[in-house]
Amino acid sequence: MSLWTVMYSAIRRAHILARKRTIVQPSYQHAAPVFDLQRSCHGKLYEMAPANSSKYMPTAKQVFFKSVKYDTSTSGTLLDWQKQSDIDKHMSKDPCRLMTKEPGKQPAEDPCEQFKRMRLKNDPKQCPPSGSAAPDGGDGCNGKDSGDPNKSLKLTCLLGALAAMVAGGLIAWFLASTKNDDNKGAGGGSDGDNNSADAKRGVSGLVTSPDSSEKLPKHVPYLIIGGGTAAFSAFRSIKSNDAKAKVLIVSNEYHKPYMRPPLSKELWYTPNTNEKTNKDYRFKQWAGSERSLFFEPDEFFVDPEKLEESVNGGIAVAQGFSVQKVDAQNHTVTLNDGYKITYDECLIATGCAPKNLPMFRDAAPSVREKVMVYRTPDDFDRLLRYAAEKRSITIVGNGFIGSELACSLAHYSKENDGGKIYQVFQESGNMSKVLPNYLSRWTMAKMKNQGVCVIPNASIKSATRDEESLKLELNNGMTLLSDIVVVCVGCSPNTNLASPSKLEVDRTLGGFVVNAELEARRNLYVAGDASCFYDPLLGRRRVEHHDHSVVSGKLAGENMTGAKKPYVHQSMFWSDLGPEIGYEGIGLADSSLPTVGIFALPSATDARSSTDNLTVNREEDDGSKHTIIVDEKSNSDVVTWDDDAHGEQPDYGRGVIFYLKNEKIVGVLMWNLFSRVGLARTIINQNKKYDDLNEVAKLFEIHS
Ligand SMILES: Cc1cc2nc3c(=O)[nH]c(=O)nc-3n(C[C@H](O)[C@H](O)[C@H](O)COP(=O)(O)OP(=O)(O)OC[C@H]3O[C@@H](n4cnc5c(N)ncnc54)[C@H](O)[C@@H]3O)c2cc1C
């Protein structure tokens, strides 16, 4: 295993141990100083009270196993069933509290309306809500005919104004589309027109390194397309098998290789995060130590112009260039400016690019400039600026990045007395593609508890611009005023290269089709998010996770140096949603599969008081089937319950969820349960039917 992989694993492990300690130990405040950061971010729950006050110092048991009761007597949305748990009362105010609809009572005023009113009060230039305001704050508000007799003068003025507006619009369009394409490019997006993106980059002042492709070597033994995690992992692996290897990375980003996970998590929890002073993107790891987002400092890399003559080899990064075509037959890549480089071995590690929604992509420039996607340090900088200015931010999407970011922003906002954080999505709960419905809704309640105003079952019908912000009309009748919208609706593999290079893309999953050795063609490999590989156990797959990019990059690197090994490793993934939720998963964690979730309650007494020991096998509207089991600490019997029938459900504090296909375990999710990935991997690899999943769950020691 390479040094940085070991390092990252150690970091992750430290994080896990720190988290485990914080979560499991009630008296975490006595934890060693190494867990200080853990305390300040994950331990935020406890900051409500002075250090040695017992009044508001809930034990871990109280925090993690307190039952949240949902009122299922009224139907429908989050607003109907989200009632404040005791935890809420102690910890934070409900960010959507004003929207809560008590049975029999009129709903209180929508906070968005309040917000809107405040805005209008503060900004007399804006149109009245019912008026026919021009969305971009133009003449719509004040443009009534004044009855001026000097019509020709007025006409001249009008024409002049019109011409100015058209010219202004064109300039704004040009700038906005430049920004947009930069975003795409920087986000790894090769789905745009690379040539025009490059031309616009030139205009916006981003310079390539080296300044001309002519300065790049004409031939390299190892060439890697893309400068992300898989690329860097491959370099490490090549280097450990071929000590003097000369590796050239061609990246369309303007950064050296870096890791992405802290962008939506740790960076937001690092005190004094300031883009001006933090150009290295240093962040505090959960375990307390500090590091940079970049895998290695600049000095680690060889100047691309000097790679050929470097006696000991090394890695050089050509920044700001994109590869447009690979000629696998002739071992040649062509860059966006037509420059050609030949190689002995080549790896495609182009990752994926965040998707946008058509309604934003096709919107007017004034709207588009208030909409962003999120994948790069530049995106972080931009969002941080908004957050620091206490702006209101709307996240669209309920997946990993959207949910993590919403939590992190809510945390940042709380710490800095910042703006409102909304999360809008069509589904009924957070992370619904991964979490069974009951857990997804539970998680949503926790997110709300952390200060995110979560708006489920909603989509954005229209977005218009007023002077300062975007007015978002939702299909549920709500209106949000937001200073920026962050679209987090998944990403698409960067496969633009495929067609000119005559490489196959998987029609269903996307990504370059590769064999088990990660080869698309001879001497041409694909790793990371962009690869669609054959998993001998679970079939053809494409995985968008850090560990997969590390492991597949490593294997590709080995194979590029002659190993010819198949990819059989089950990679893992993880996510952290604020202080109370962290999980790790492996295999097919797909909520449309039948699941069995086994959760720990701390004692029989707690279980009985909160659940009445009943039922449950659930069948969701989408047809997916989920069994929920509460395993009491006594271990004697297993209790289940029906939350629909009893209007109650327990606190899914900690547990394990098995995902089943043909009755075999194909995926495992460890919920607030860490350091068990190896065990889960072994179970999946056994590829067999288990008669009693409770017995399997016992191996996970969910009570420890
Ligand atoms: C904010 C965020 C948080 C995340 N958190 C987690 C997490 O907690 N856990 C987890 O498991 N995973 C997480 N992920 C996912 C993980 O980071 C990715 O799976 C991983 O980065 C993929 O690595 P990659 O090398 O395949 O692609 P990337 O890291 O995307 O790198 C691909 C590179 O190729 C470049 N490129 C694309 N096309 C071309 C071209 N034609 N020519 C030259 N260069 C090109 C791109 O610009 C990019 O630099 C997160 C992702 C994001 C964005």
The ligand as a Tripos MOL2 file, in Angstrom:
@<TRIPOS>MOLECULE
LIG
   53    58     1     0     0
SMALL
NO_CHARGES

@<TRIPOS>ATOM
      1 C1        -17.5760   17.7760   -2.4620 C.3       1 LIG1
      2 C2        -17.3290   16.3030   -2.5700 C.ar      1 LIG1
      3 C3        -17.2930   15.5170   -1.4250 C.ar      1 LIG1
      4 C4        -17.0670   14.1570   -1.5160 C.ar      1 LIG1
      5 N1        -17.0650   13.4090   -0.3750 N.ar      1 LIG1
      6 C5        -16.8720   12.0840   -0.4520 C.ar      1 LIG1
      7 C6        -16.8910   11.2790    0.7220 C.ar      1 LIG1
      8 O1        -17.1030   11.7680    1.8280 O.2       1 LIG1
      9 N2        -16.6770    9.9550    0.5920 N.ar      1 LIG1
     10 C7        -16.4590    9.3680   -0.6120 C.ar      1 LIG1
     11 O2        -16.2870    8.1540   -0.6670 O.2       1 LIG1
     12 N3        -16.4280   10.1050   -1.7570 N.ar      1 LIG1
     13 C8        -16.6340   11.4380   -1.7040 C.ar      1 LIG1
     14 N4        -16.6330   12.1930   -2.8550 N.ar      1 LIG1
     15 C9        -16.4060   11.5350   -4.1550 C.3       1 LIG1
     16 C10       -14.9270   11.4500   -4.4880 C.3       1 LIG1
     17 O3        -14.2710   12.6330   -4.1970 O.3       1 LIG1
     18 C11       -14.7670   11.0900   -5.9610 C.3       1 LIG1
     19 O4        -15.3160    9.8190   -6.1310 O.3       1 LIG1
     20 C12       -13.3290   11.1230   -6.4090 C.3       1 LIG1
     21 O5        -12.8100   12.4170   -6.3400 O.3       1 LIG1
     22 C13       -13.2040   10.5950   -7.8330 C.3       1 LIG1
     23 O6        -11.8720   10.6500   -8.2100 O.3       1 LIG1
     24 P1        -11.4640   10.6230   -9.7560 P.3       1 LIG1
     25 O7         -9.9900   10.7360   -9.7850 O.co2     1 LIG1
     26 O8        -12.1130    9.5020  -10.4360 O.co2     1 LIG1
     27 O9        -12.1240   11.9350  -10.3750 O.3       1 LIG1
     28 P2        -11.8620   13.4490  -10.0470 P.3       1 LIG1
     29 O10       -11.3830   13.6350   -8.6580 O.co2     1 LIG1
     30 O11       -13.0880   14.1780  -10.4410 O.co2     1 LIG1
     31 O12       -10.6840   13.8560  -11.0400 O.3       1 LIG1
     32 C14       -10.8630   13.9030  -12.4220 C.3       1 LIG1
     33 C15       -10.0110   15.0000  -12.9990 C.3       1 LIG1
     34 O13        -9.9370   14.8850  -14.4070 O.3       1 LIG1
     35 C16       -10.0620   16.1610  -15.0020 C.3       1 LIG1
     36 N5        -10.4930   15.9780  -16.3980 N.ar      1 LIG1
     37 C17       -11.7130   15.6120  -16.8450 C.ar      1 LIG1
     38 N6        -11.7050   15.4900  -18.1790 N.ar      1 LIG1
     39 C18       -10.4570   15.8020  -18.5960 C.ar      1 LIG1
     40 C19        -9.8350   15.8650  -19.8700 C.ar      1 LIG1
     41 N7        -10.4650   15.5680  -20.9910 N.pl3     1 LIG1
     42 N8         -8.5330   16.2350  -19.9330 N.ar      1 LIG1
     43 C20        -7.8550   16.5380  -18.7960 C.ar      1 LIG1
     44 N9         -8.4090   16.4920  -17.5760 N.ar      1 LIG1
     45 C21        -9.6910   16.1160  -17.4650 C.ar      1 LIG1
     46 C22       -11.0510   16.8300  -14.0710 C.3       1 LIG1
     47 O14       -11.0590   18.2120  -14.1960 O.3       1 LIG1
     48 C23       -10.5360   16.3810  -12.7140 C.3       1 LIG1
     49 O15        -9.4890   17.1810  -12.2980 O.3       1 LIG1
     50 C24       -16.8610   13.5590   -2.7850 C.ar      1 LIG1
     51 C25       -16.8950   14.3520   -3.9520 C.ar      1 LIG1
     52 C26       -17.1250   15.7090   -3.8430 C.ar      1 LIG1
     53 C27       -17.1770   16.5580   -5.0890 C.3       1 LIG1
@<TRIPOS>BOND
     1     1     2 1
     2     2     3 ar
     3     2    52 ar
     4     3     4 ar
     5     4     5 ar
     6     4    50 ar
     7     5     6 ar
     8     6     7 ar
     9     6    13 1
    10     7     8 2
    11     7     9 ar
    12     9    10 ar
    13    10    11 2
    14    10    12 ar
    15    12    13 ar
    16    13    14 ar
    17    14    15 1
    18    14    50 ar
    19    15    16 1
    20    16    17 1
    21    16    18 1
    22    18    19 1
    23    18    20 1
    24    20    21 1
    25    20    22 1
    26    22    23 1
    27    23    24 1
    28    24    25 2
    29    24    26 1
    30    24    27 1
    31    27    28 1
    32    28    29 2
    33    28    30 1
    34    28    31 1
    35    31    32 1
    36    32    33 1
    37    33    34 1
    38    33    48 1
    39    34    35 1
    40    35    36 1
    41    35    46 1
    42    36    37 ar
    43    36    45 ar
    44    37    38 ar
    45    38    39 ar
    46    39    40 ar
    47    39    45 ar
    48    40    41 1
    49    40    42 ar
    50    42    43 ar
    51    43    44 ar
    52    44    45 ar
    53    46    47 1
    54    46    48 1
    55    48    49 1
    56    50    51 ar
    57    51    52 ar
    58    52    53 1
@<TRIPOS>SUBSTRUCTURE
     1 LIG1         1 GROUP 0 **** ****
